Amino acid sequence: MTNFIQRNMALVLAPVMTALAIAIYNLTCLLIRHHHTMLHDLHRAIGAIVLFIGFYGIIRYMQSLPEDDG
């Protein structure tokens, strides 16, 4: 069971980290009173996909590193 959780942790952490990054970005936009348009929504959607892929890749890389049991 532990092995299953470790293998699939990237699928859980990547969307969580992506949602946090998007929430921080949206809060920043609200603070500077940015006007939302369709183009900005498209950029956000692309950014969310890029963040998800990036976080997923980083987490999978960290999982593939050998563990030091010393």
Secondary structure, 3 states (H helix, E strand, C coil): CHHHHHHHHHHHHHHHHHHHHHHHHHHHHHHCCCCCCHHHHHHHHHHHHHHHHHHHHHHHHHHHCCCCCC
